[in-house]
């Protein structure tokens, strides 16, 4: 339970606030137009904002540094010529 509380109240950044605002706005529009598909779409945005998950989070689309590639062990490939 402590981790849920920690996720809800920490690491808020601009993109997370925008997703929450967009989700609430789309939810209100879905209720007004009685469109359940738009409601599901808004639920996705609200969930990603409150849970702090998704590709829009910091390090959501994490790309390792070039320095890490030099430290990793690599195997030499053996190629055989086919005639």
PyMOL commands that set and color helices and strands:
alter all, ss='L'
color gray80, all
select helices_A, chain A and resi 2-9+14-33+36-51+66-71
alter helices_A, ss='H'
color red, helices_A
deselect
rebuild
show_as cartoon
